[in-house]
């Protein structure tokens, strides 16, 4: 897959982190969208129509953590080929195990 054909959704409750990550991706001609703040199911439904190829997901978010959002994404048939990438500032063993499931 060529970089220009990538559509990446960046999900992070830290607006600076999601903006920075999206800007870096855009420097490489990746179409990056971001969702900051609390990730809500209605935002997921709206964003799912764009069918990102990749989702960079913060694990530690206030309303729904990254694992819960990943479960929502996995229930969306249009996103069954989307690669989910766990992004976190910490690295707990349980997060690593859960991200691999």
MOPAC internal coordinates of N, CA, C and O (Angstrom, degrees):
PM7 1SCF
backbone

  N    0.0000 0     0.00 0     0.00 0    0    0    0
  C    1.4549 1     0.00 0     0.00 0    1    0    0
  C    1.5263 1   108.81 1     0.00 0    2    1    0
  O    1.2310 1   120.71 1   -50.10 1    3    2    1
  N    1.3072 1   116.24 1   129.90 1    3    2    1
  C    1.4528 1   120.58 1   177.80 1    5    3    2
  C    1.5184 1   109.48 1   -75.51 1    6    5    3
  O    1.2310 1   121.09 1   -30.92 1    7    6    5
  N    1.3247 1   115.52 1   149.08 1    7    6    5
  C    1.4559 1   120.73 1  -179.01 1    9    7    6
  C    1.5217 1   111.18 1   -57.73 1   10    9    7
  O    1.2310 1   120.05 1   141.00 1   11   10    9
  N    1.3316 1   117.51 1   -39.00 1   11   10    9
  C    1.4642 1   120.18 1  -177.05 1   13   11   10
  C    1.5212 1   112.41 1   -64.70 1   14   13   11
  O    1.2310 1   119.62 1   159.67 1   15   14   13
  N    1.3088 1   118.34 1   -20.33 1   15   14   13
  C    1.4571 1   120.10 1   179.66 1   17   15   14
  C    1.5265 1   112.32 1   -89.97 1   18   17   15
  O    1.2310 1   120.06 1   177.11 1   19   18   17
  N    1.3374 1   117.48 1    -2.89 1   19   18   17
  C    1.4551 1   120.45 1   179.66 1   21   19   18
  C    1.5239 1   111.37 1   -77.16 1   22   21   19
  O    1.2310 1   121.41 1   -42.89 1   23   22   21
  N    1.3138 1   114.91 1   137.11 1   23   22   21
  C    1.4577 1   121.95 1   169.80 1   25   23   22
  C    1.5181 1   106.11 1  -121.49 1   26   25   23
  O    1.2310 1   120.72 1   -61.57 1   27   26   25
  N    1.3147 1   116.23 1   118.43 1   27   26   25
  C    1.4569 1   121.35 1  -175.04 1   29   27   26
  C    1.5230 1   109.26 1  -117.17 1   30   29   27
  O    1.2310 1   121.53 1   -48.01 1   31   30   29
  N    1.3167 1   114.68 1   131.99 1   31   30   29
  C    1.4590 1   121.08 1   173.05 1   33   31   30
  C    1.5201 1   107.11 1  -103.95 1   34   33   31
  O    1.2310 1   120.32 1   -56.64 1   35   34   33
  N    1.3362 1   117.00 1   123.36 1   35   34   33
  C    1.4602 1   123.12 1   178.41 1   37   35   34
  C    1.5181 1   107.38 1  -102.86 1   38   37   35
  O    1.2310 1   120.54 1   -58.77 1   39   38   37
  N    1.3290 1   116.58 1   121.23 1   39   38   37
  C    1.4638 1   121.53 1  -178.68 1   41   39   38
  C    1.5171 1   108.48 1  -118.69 1   42   41   39
  O    1.2310 1   120.90 1   -63.61 1   43   42   41
  N    1.3364 1   115.89 1   116.39 1   43   42   41
  C    1.4605 1   120.78 1  -179.44 1   45   43   42
  C    1.5211 1   107.59 1  -156.27 1   46   45   43
  O    1.2310 1   120.38 1   -40.55 1   47   46   45
  N    1.3246 1   116.89 1   139.45 1   47   46   45
  C    1.4625 1   119.62 1   178.42 1   49   47   46
  C    1.5249 1   111.90 1   -77.78 1   50   49   47
  O    1.2310 1   119.81 1   168.32 1   51   50   49
  N    1.3167 1   117.96 1   -11.68 1   51   50   49
  C    1.4621 1   123.03 1   176.14 1   53   51   50
  C    1.5304 1   107.57 1   -92.47 1   54   53   51
  O    1.2310 1   120.58 1   -72.82 1   55   54   53
  N    1.3235 1   116.50 1   107.18 1   55   54   53
  C    1.4677 1   121.39 1  -176.06 1   57   55   54
  C    1.5280 1   112.13 1   -58.65 1   58   57   55
  O    1.2310 1   120.17 1   141.32 1   59   58   57
  N    1.3363 1   117.28 1   -38.68 1   59   58   57
  C    1.4669 1   120.02 1   179.34 1   61   59   58
  C    1.5242 1   111.07 1   -64.78 1   62   61   59
  O    1.2310 1   120.51 1   138.93 1   63   62   61
  N    1.3135 1   116.62 1   -41.07 1   63   62   61
  C    1.4664 1   120.81 1  -179.59 1   65   63   62
  C    1.5256 1   110.96 1   -65.48 1   66   65   63
  O    1.2310 1   120.50 1   134.26 1   67   66   65
  N    1.3335 1   116.65 1   -45.74 1   67   66   65
  C    1.4696 1   118.74 1  -178.47 1   69   67   66
  C    1.5258 1   111.17 1   -68.20 1   70   69   67
  O    1.2310 1   120.47 1   142.06 1   71   70   69
  N    1.3112 1   116.71 1   -37.94 1   71   70   69
  C    1.4647 1   119.90 1   178.93 1   73   71   70
  C    1.5286 1   110.84 1   -65.84 1   74   73   71
  O    1.2310 1   120.62 1   135.80 1   75   74   73
  N    1.3223 1   116.42 1   -44.20 1   75   74   73
  C    1.4710 1   120.30 1   179.49 1   77   75   74
  C    1.5195 1   111.03 1   -62.34 1   78   77   75
  O    1.2310 1   120.52 1   134.86 1   79   78   77
  N    1.3320 1   116.61 1   -45.14 1   79   78   77
  C    1.4569 1   120.02 1  -178.89 1   81   79   78
  C    1.5304 1   110.63 1   -63.66 1   82   81   79
  O    1.2310 1   120.30 1   137.50 1   83   82   81
  N    1.3267 1   117.04 1   -42.50 1   83   82   81
  C    1.4652 1   120.97 1   178.68 1   85   83   82
  C    1.5210 1   110.90 1   -63.69 1   86   85   83
  O    1.2310 1   120.03 1   139.05 1   87   86   85
  N    1.3299 1   117.54 1   -40.95 1   87   86   85
  C    1.4641 1   120.65 1   179.71 1   89   87   86
  C    1.5276 1   111.65 1   -64.49 1   90   89   87
  O    1.2310 1   119.97 1   138.90 1   91   90   89
  N    1.3160 1   117.66 1   -41.10 1   91   90   89
  C    1.4666 1   120.59 1   177.97 1   93   91   90
  C    1.5275 1   109.73 1   -62.83 1   94   93   91
  O    1.2310 1   120.16 1   134.96 1   95   94   93
  N    1.3174 1   117.29 1   -45.04 1   95   94   93
  C    1.4671 1   120.70 1   178.68 1   97   95   94
  C    1.5279 1   110.82 1   -60.61 1   98   97   95
  O    1.2310 1   120.34 1   138.02 1   99   98   97
  N    1.3253 1   116.96 1   -41.98 1   99   98   97
  C    1.4621 1   121.02 1  -179.24 1  101   99   98
  C    1.5259 1   111.68 1   -65.79 1  102  101   99
  O    1.2310 1   119.94 1   151.11 1  103  102  101
  N    1.3251 1   117.71 1   -28.89 1  103  102  101
  C    1.4665 1   120.42 1   176.42 1  105  103  102
  C    1.5255 1   110.71 1   -63.17 1  106  105  103
  O    1.2310 1   120.48 1   156.15 1  107  106  105
  N    1.3232 1   116.68 1   -23.85 1  107  106  105
  C    1.4704 1   122.20 1   178.38 1  109  107  106
  C    1.5231 1   111.85 1  -101.65 1  110  109  107
  O    1.2310 1   120.63 1  -157.92 1  111  110  109
  N    1.3196 1   116.40 1    22.08 1  111  110  109
  C    1.4604 1   123.55 1   177.75 1  113  111  110
  C    1.5307 1   114.05 1    63.64 1  114  113  111
  O    1.2310 1   120.50 1  -154.93 1  115  114  113
  N    1.3119 1   116.66 1    25.07 1  115  114  113
  C    1.4588 1   121.07 1   174.28 1  117  115  114
  C    1.5254 1   107.88 1   -88.98 1  118  117  115
  O    1.2310 1   120.85 1   -46.76 1  119  118  117
  N    1.3235 1   115.99 1   133.24 1  119  118  117
  C    1.4659 1   119.60 1   175.89 1  121  119  118
  C    1.5169 1   107.88 1   -77.93 1  122  121  119
  O    1.2310 1   120.90 1   -75.59 1  123  122  121
  N    1.3151 1   115.89 1   104.41 1  123  122  121
  C    1.4614 1   121.45 1  -175.82 1  125  123  122
  C    1.5242 1   109.98 1  -113.02 1  126  125  123
  O    1.2310 1   121.39 1   -46.67 1  127  126  125
  N    1.3164 1   114.95 1   133.33 1  127  126  125
  C    1.4592 1   123.03 1   173.90 1  129  127  126
  C    1.5149 1   105.84 1  -118.26 1  130  129  127
  O    1.2310 1   120.52 1   -25.05 1  131  130  129
  N    1.2897 1   116.60 1   154.95 1  131  130  129
  C    1.4599 1   117.64 1   179.38 1  133  131  130
  C    1.5146 1   111.06 1  -133.74 1  134  133  131
  O    1.2310 1   122.19 1   -25.65 1  135  134  133
  N    1.2806 1   113.42 1   154.35 1  135  134  133
  C    1.4541 1   121.42 1   176.98 1  137  135  134
  C    1.5132 1   105.99 1  -133.88 1  138  137  135
  O    1.2310 1   120.17 1   -69.58 1  139  138  137
  N    1.3392 1   117.28 1   110.42 1  139  138  137
  C    1.4523 1   118.43 1   177.45 1  141  139  138
  C    1.5142 1   110.01 1  -111.96 1  142  141  139
  O    1.2310 1   121.31 1    -5.93 1  143  142  141
  N    1.3100 1   115.10 1   174.07 1  143  142  141
  C    1.4546 1   120.04 1  -173.43 1  145  143  142
  C    1.5147 1   109.08 1    79.89 1  146  145  143
  O    1.2310 1   121.15 1    11.90 1  147  146  145
  N    1.2938 1   115.41 1  -168.10 1  147  146  145
  C    1.4641 1   120.10 1  -179.95 1  149  147  146
  C    1.5190 1   109.23 1   -68.78 1  150  149  147
  O    1.2310 1   120.85 1   -48.56 1  151  150  149
  N    1.2875 1   115.97 1   131.44 1  151  150  149
  C    1.4678 1   121.17 1  -178.14 1  153  151  150
  C    1.5178 1   107.94 1   -86.03 1  154  153  151
  O    1.2310 1   120.47 1   -62.58 1  155  154  153
  N    1.3129 1   116.70 1   117.42 1  155  154  153
  C    1.4530 1   121.35 1  -175.97 1  157  155  154
  C    1.5267 1   110.47 1  -111.83 1  158  157  155
  O    1.2310 1   120.16 1   -28.65 1  159  158  157
  N    1.3198 1   117.29 1   151.35 1  159  158  157
  C    1.4658 1   119.94 1  -179.50 1  161  159  158
  C    1.5283 1   113.59 1   -54.50 1  162  161  159
  O    1.2310 1   119.12 1   143.38 1  163  162  161
  N    1.3297 1   119.29 1   -36.62 1  163  162  161
  C    1.4672 1   119.62 1  -179.95 1  165  163  162
  C    1.5195 1   111.40 1   -64.69 1  166  165  163
  O    1.2310 1   120.06 1   145.21 1  167  166  165
  N    1.3409 1   117.49 1   -34.79 1  167  166  165
  C    1.4674 1   120.97 1   175.13 1  169  167  166
  C    1.5109 1   110.02 1   -66.27 1  170  169  167
  O    1.2310 1   120.77 1   141.28 1  171  170  169
  N    1.3128 1   116.13 1   -38.72 1  171  170  169
  C    1.4586 1   120.43 1   178.94 1  173  171  170
  C    1.5164 1   110.38 1   -62.60 1  174  173  171
  O    1.2310 1   120.05 1   134.67 1  175  174  173
  N    1.3094 1   117.50 1   -45.33 1  175  174  173
  C    1.4622 1   120.50 1  -179.27 1  177  175  174
  C    1.5266 1   110.71 1   -61.92 1  178  177  175
  O    1.2310 1   120.42 1   136.91 1  179  178  177
  N    1.3268 1   116.80 1   -43.09 1  179  178  177
  C    1.4585 1   120.05 1   180.00 1  181  179  178
  C    1.5314 1   110.20 1   -64.62 1  182  181  179
  O    1.2310 1   119.86 1   135.20 1  183  182  181
  N    1.3199 1   117.88 1   -44.80 1  183  182  181
  C    1.4503 1   122.07 1  -176.45 1  185  183  182
  C    1.5241 1   110.98 1   -72.69 1  186  185  183
  O    1.2310 1   120.15 1   151.96 1  187  186  185
  N    1.3339 1   117.32 1   -28.04 1  187  186  185
  C    1.4640 1   118.83 1  -175.71 1  189  187  186
  C    1.5228 1   111.87 1   -64.07 1  190  189  187
  O    1.2310 1   120.11 1   157.81 1  191  190  189
  N    1.3280 1   117.40 1   -22.19 1  191  190  189
  C    1.4630 1   119.79 1   178.63 1  193  191  190
  C    1.5252 1   112.07 1   -65.57 1  194  193  191
  O    1.2310 1   120.09 1   156.01 1  195  194  193
  N    1.3467 1   117.43 1   -23.99 1  195  194  193
  C    1.4588 1   119.86 1  -179.61 1  197  195  194
  C    1.5266 1   111.91 1   -81.82 1  198  197  195
  O    1.2310 1   120.00 1   168.51 1  199  198  197
  N    1.2972 1   117.60 1   -11.49 1  199  198  197
  C    1.4638 1   124.35 1   177.51 1  201  199  198
  C    1.5280 1   113.32 1    48.41 1  202  201  199
  O    1.2310 1   120.16 1  -109.61 1  203  202  201
  N    1.3334 1   117.30 1    70.39 1  203  202  201
  C    1.4667 1   118.51 1   177.68 1  205  203  202
  C    1.5243 1   110.66 1   -65.11 1  206  205  203
  O    1.2310 1   120.79 1   -31.63 1  207  206  205
  N    1.3438 1   116.10 1   148.37 1  207  206  205
  C    1.4607 1   121.37 1   175.32 1  209  207  206
  C    1.5246 1   110.85 1   -77.20 1  210  209  207
  O    1.2310 1   121.32 1   148.54 1  211  210  209
  N    1.3263 1   115.08 1   -31.46 1  211  210  209
  C    1.4623 1   122.37 1  -177.68 1  213  211  210
  C    1.5219 1   108.87 1  -135.46 1  214  213  211
  O    1.2310 1   121.04 1   -31.95 1  215  214  213
  N    1.3258 1   115.62 1   148.05 1  215  214  213
  C    1.4547 1   121.56 1   171.86 1  217  215  214
  C    1.5216 1   106.81 1  -127.90 1  218  217  215
  O    1.2310 1   120.64 1   -58.59 1  219  218  217
  N    1.3331 1   116.38 1   121.41 1  219  218  217
  C    1.4587 1   122.22 1   173.90 1  221  219  218
  C    1.5159 1   106.05 1   -96.13 1  222  221  219
  O    1.2310 1   120.23 1   -67.98 1  223  222  221
  N    1.3196 1   117.17 1   112.02 1  223  222  221
  C    1.4587 1   122.65 1  -167.81 1  225  223  222
  C    1.5261 1   112.28 1  -117.61 1  226  225  223
  O    1.2310 1   121.12 1   -59.42 1  227  226  225
  N    1.3317 1   115.47 1   120.58 1  227  226  225
  C    1.4602 1   120.23 1   171.22 1  229  227  226
  C    1.5241 1   107.47 1   -66.50 1  230  229  227
  O    1.2310 1   120.10 1   -41.46 1  231  230  229
  N    1.3164 1   117.41 1   138.54 1  231  230  229
  C    1.4590 1   119.88 1   179.96 1  233  231  230
  C    1.5153 1   112.74 1   -84.39 1  234  233  231
  O    1.2310 1   119.88 1   145.53 1  235  234  233
  N    1.3304 1   117.83 1   -34.47 1  235  234  233
  C    1.4649 1   121.71 1  -174.46 1  237  235  234
  C    1.5245 1   110.08 1  -101.55 1  238  237  235
  O    1.2310 1   121.05 1   -87.86 1  239  238  237
  N    1.3379 1   115.59 1    92.14 1  239  238  237
  C    1.4662 1   120.84 1   177.09 1  241  239  238
  C    1.5182 1   107.85 1  -123.84 1  242  241  239
  O    1.2310 1   119.87 1   -25.38 1  243  242  241
  N    1.3283 1   117.85 1   154.62 1  243  242  241
  C    1.4644 1   121.11 1  -170.16 1  245  243  242
  C    1.5420 1   116.75 1   -69.82 1  246  245  243
  O    1.2310 1   119.21 1   131.81 1  247  246  245
  N    1.3137 1   119.11 1   -48.19 1  247  246  245
  C    1.4638 1   119.88 1  -175.95 1  249  247  246
  C    1.5113 1   112.81 1   -84.77 1  250  249  247
  O    1.2310 1   121.01 1   127.82 1  251  250  249
  N    1.3033 1   115.67 1   -52.18 1  251  250  249
  C    1.4615 1   122.02 1   177.09 1  253  251  250
  C    1.5136 1   106.64 1  -127.44 1  254  253  251
  O    1.2310 1   120.45 1   -53.77 1  255  254  253
  N    1.3310 1   116.75 1   126.23 1  255  254  253
  C    1.4619 1   116.89 1   178.80 1  257  255  254
  C    1.5297 1   109.62 1   -78.29 1  258  257  255
  O    1.2310 1   120.91 1    -9.58 1  259  258  257
  N    1.3149 1   115.86 1   170.42 1  259  258  257
  C    1.4572 1   121.07 1  -176.00 1  261  259  258
  C    1.5195 1   113.43 1   -59.51 1  262  261  259
  O    1.2310 1   120.25 1   148.31 1  263  262  261
  N    1.3295 1   117.12 1   -31.69 1  263  262  261
  C    1.4633 1   120.35 1   178.93 1  265  263  262
  C    1.5271 1   110.92 1   -66.80 1  266  265  263
  O    1.2310 1   120.67 1   139.74 1  267  266  265
  N    1.3336 1   116.33 1   -40.26 1  267  266  265
  C    1.4683 1   120.76 1   179.03 1  269  267  266
  C    1.5267 1   110.80 1   -66.83 1  270  269  267
  O    1.2310 1   120.61 1   137.99 1  271  270  269
  N    1.3246 1   116.44 1   -42.01 1  271  270  269
  C    1.4629 1   120.04 1   178.43 1  273  271  270
  C    1.5287 1   110.20 1   -65.66 1  274  273  271
  O    1.2310 1   120.32 1   140.23 1  275  274  273
  N    1.3240 1   116.99 1   -39.77 1  275  274  273
  C    1.4675 1   120.81 1   177.72 1  277  275  274
  C    1.5272 1   110.29 1   -59.98 1  278  277  275
  O    1.2310 1   120.31 1   141.01 1  279  278  277
  N    1.3277 1   117.02 1   -38.99 1  279  278  277
  C    1.4678 1   120.31 1   178.28 1  281  279  278
  C    1.5259 1   110.50 1   -63.79 1  282  281  279
  O    1.2310 1   120.11 1   141.14 1  283  282  281
  N    1.3401 1   117.39 1   -38.86 1  283  282  281
  C    1.4729 1   120.82 1   176.20 1  285  283  282
  C    1.5245 1   110.84 1   -63.21 1  286  285  283
  O    1.2310 1   120.99 1   136.06 1  287  286  285
  N    1.3175 1   115.72 1   -43.94 1  287  286  285
  C    1.4614 1   120.32 1  -179.31 1  289  287  286
  C    1.5242 1   110.19 1   -62.27 1  290  289  287
  O    1.2310 1   120.44 1   139.01 1  291  290  289
  N    1.3064 1   116.76 1   -40.99 1  291  290  289
  C    1.4683 1   120.60 1  -178.96 1  293  291  290
  C    1.5325 1   112.49 1   -67.69 1  294  293  291
  O    1.2310 1   120.07 1   160.81 1  295  294  293
  N    1.3258 1   117.48 1   -19.19 1  295  294  293
  C    1.4737 1   120.68 1   177.14 1  297  295  294
  C    1.5272 1   112.28 1   -86.73 1  298  297  295
  O    1.2310 1   120.15 1   172.55 1  299  298  297
  N    1.3220 1   117.31 1    -7.45 1  299  298  297
  C    1.4610 1   122.07 1  -178.55 1  301  299  298
  C    1.5258 1   108.79 1   -92.25 1  302  301  299
  O    1.2310 1   119.57 1   -71.89 1  303  302  301
  N    1.3410 1   118.43 1   108.11 1  303  302  301
  C    1.4663 1   120.76 1  -175.92 1  305  303  302
  C    1.5319 1   114.19 1   -56.29 1  306  305  303
  O    1.2310 1   119.96 1   147.02 1  307  306  305
  N    1.3188 1   117.68 1   -32.98 1  307  306  305
  C    1.4696 1   119.47 1  -177.80 1  309  307  306
  C    1.5260 1   112.26 1   -70.90 1  310  309  307
  O    1.2310 1   120.20 1   168.53 1  311  310  309
  N    1.3269 1   117.23 1   -11.47 1  311  310  309
  C    1.4664 1   120.77 1  -178.68 1  313  311  310
  C    1.5221 1   112.18 1  -113.89 1  314  313  311
  O    1.2310 1   120.12 1  -159.93 1  315  314  313
  N    1.3277 1   117.37 1    20.07 1  315  314  313
  C    1.4630 1   119.43 1  -175.52 1  317  315  314
  C    1.5231 1   113.59 1   -66.30 1  318  317  315
  O    1.2310 1   119.33 1   159.97 1  319  318  317
  N    1.3194 1   118.89 1   -20.03 1  319  318  317
  C    1.4718 1   121.24 1   177.70 1  321  319  318
  C    1.5315 1   112.99 1  -100.04 1  322  321  319
  O    1.2310 1   120.50 1  -176.91 1  323  322  321
  N    1.3222 1   116.64 1     3.09 1  323  322  321
  C    1.4643 1   121.00 1  -178.85 1  325  323  322
  C    1.5243 1   110.18 1   -73.64 1  326  325  323
  O    1.2310 1   120.88 1   -49.40 1  327  326  325
  N    1.3290 1   115.92 1   130.60 1  327  326  325
  C    1.4562 1   121.38 1   177.30 1  329  327  326
  C    1.5228 1   109.22 1   -84.32 1  330  329  327
  O    1.2310 1   120.53 1   -53.63 1  331  330  329
  N    1.3246 1   116.60 1   126.37 1  331  330  329
  C    1.4597 1   122.00 1   177.52 1  333  331  330
  C    1.5157 1   108.99 1  -100.15 1  334  333  331
  O    1.2310 1   121.01 1   -48.28 1  335  334  333
  N    1.3347 1   115.68 1   131.72 1  335  334  333
  C    1.4616 1   121.47 1  -179.85 1  337  335  334
  C    1.5239 1   107.79 1  -121.79 1  338  337  335
  O    1.2310 1   120.72 1   -59.31 1  339  338  337
  N    1.3277 1   116.22 1   120.69 1  339  338  337
  C    1.4609 1   121.21 1   179.31 1  341  339  338
  C    1.5266 1   109.19 1   -78.39 1  342  341  339
  O    1.2310 1   121.28 1   -48.39 1  343  342  341
  N    1.3294 1   115.16 1   131.61 1  343  342  341
  C    1.4627 1   121.83 1   178.49 1  345  343  342
  C    1.5180 1   106.72 1  -125.88 1  346  345  343
  O    1.2310 1   120.53 1   -50.96 1  347  346  345
  N    1.3292 1   116.58 1   129.04 1  347  346  345
  C    1.4542 1   119.06 1  -179.73 1  349  347  346
  C    1.5233 1   110.65 1  -151.78 1  350  349  347
  O    1.2310 1   121.31 1   -29.80 1  351  350  349
  N    1.3133 1   115.10 1   150.20 1  351  350  349
  C    1.4654 1   120.38 1   175.97 1  353  351  350
  C    1.5181 1   111.39 1   -80.66 1  354  353  351
  O    1.2310 1   120.50 1   159.09 1  355  354  353
  N    1.3224 1   116.65 1   -20.91 1  355  354  353
  C    1.4632 1   121.86 1   177.51 1  357  355  354
  C    1.5115 1   108.94 1  -111.14 1  358  357  355
  O    1.2310 1   121.03 1    -8.61 1  359  358  357
  N    1.2945 1   115.63 1   171.39 1  359  358  357
  C    1.4585 1   118.06 1  -179.82 1  361  359  358
  C    1.5257 1   108.75 1  -143.17 1  362  361  359
  O    1.2310 1   121.34 1  -100.74 1  363  362  361
  N    1.3220 1   115.05 1    79.26 1  363  362  361
  C    1.4640 1   119.24 1   177.83 1  365  363  362
  C    1.5286 1   108.61 1   -86.43 1  366  365  363
  O    1.2310 1   120.80 1   -33.90 1  367  366  365
  N    1.3092 1   116.07 1   146.10 1  367  366  365
  C    1.4643 1   120.85 1  -179.90 1  369  367  366
  C    1.5205 1   111.70 1   -57.41 1  370  369  367
  O    1.2310 1   119.94 1   140.07 1  371  370  369
  N    1.3282 1   117.72 1   -39.93 1  371  370  369
  C    1.4676 1   119.99 1  -179.62 1  373  371  370
  C    1.5319 1   111.79 1   -66.42 1  374  373  371
  O    1.2310 1   119.88 1   147.55 1  375  374  373
  N    1.3411 1   117.84 1   -32.45 1  375  374  373
  C    1.4516 1   120.68 1   175.45 1  377  375  374
  C    1.5294 1   110.27 1   -66.80 1  378  377  375
  O    1.2310 1   120.28 1   137.92 1  379  378  377
  N    1.3019 1   117.07 1   -42.08 1  379  378  377
  C    1.4609 1   120.78 1   179.11 1  381  379  378
  C    1.5296 1   110.74 1   -62.64 1  382  381  379
  O    1.2310 1   120.61 1   134.95 1  383  382  381
  N    1.3265 1   116.44 1   -45.05 1  383  382  381
  C    1.4748 1   119.46 1   178.65 1  385  383  382
  C    1.5183 1   111.48 1   -63.30 1  386  385  383
  O    1.2310 1   120.21 1   134.83 1  387  386  385
  N    1.3318 1   117.20 1   -45.17 1  387  386  385
  C    1.4615 1   121.12 1  -178.52 1  389  387  386
  C    1.5220 1   111.59 1   -65.67 1  390  389  387
  O    1.2310 1   120.12 1   143.47 1  391  390  389
  N    1.3292 1   117.38 1   -36.53 1  391  390  389
  C    1.4673 1   121.18 1  -179.53 1  393  391  390
  C    1.5183 1   111.33 1   -67.73 1  394  393  391
  O    1.2310 1   120.18 1   153.18 1  395  394  393
  N    1.3064 1   117.27 1   -26.82 1  395  394  393
  C    1.4603 1   121.61 1   179.87 1  397  395  394
  C    1.5336 1   113.06 1   -82.33 1  398  397  395
  O    1.2310 1   120.27 1   166.41 1  399  398  397
  N    1.3156 1   117.09 1   -13.59 1  399  398  397
  C    1.4758 1   120.60 1  -179.37 1  401  399  398
  C    1.5017 1   112.27 1   -76.21 1  402  401  399
  O    1.2310 1   120.10 1   180.00 1  403  402  401

